[in-house]
Amino acid sequence: MTTIFKNFCDDEQGQDLIEYTLLMAFVALAAAALFIGAGGSISGIWAASNTQLATANTAAS
């Protein structure tokens, strides 16, 4: 019984898959945090562009 447990603890098969999965999860969370943080800036840029285009359209009419 102890040899089975020892073999189970010494087995490293599949370790790389777990490490890559954790790395990808960290990258996904970091990217989501950046997108959420940049959402307000992008919204402000979009609103300013929309205002300038509406002003230019009114001036051109």
CORBELNOR-V76890 format. One record per backbone hydrogen bond with DSSP energy under -1.0 kcal/mol. CO is the residue of the C=O (numbers start at 1). NH is the residue of the N-H. If there is no record, write none. Layout:
CO | NH
CO | NH
This chain:
1 | 5
2 | 6
3 | 7
4 | 8
5 | 9
6 | 10
7 | 11
12 | 15
14 | 18
15 | 19
16 | 20
17 | 21
18 | 22
19 | 23
20 | 24
21 | 25
22 | 26
23 | 27
24 | 28
25 | 29
26 | 30
27 | 31
28 | 32
29 | 33
30 | 34
31 | 35
32 | 36
33 | 37
34 | 38
38 | 42
39 | 43
40 | 44
41 | 45
42 | 46
43 | 47
44 | 48
45 | 49
46 | 50
47 | 51
48 | 52
49 | 53
50 | 54
51 | 55
52 | 56
53 | 57
54 | 58
55 | 59
56 | 60
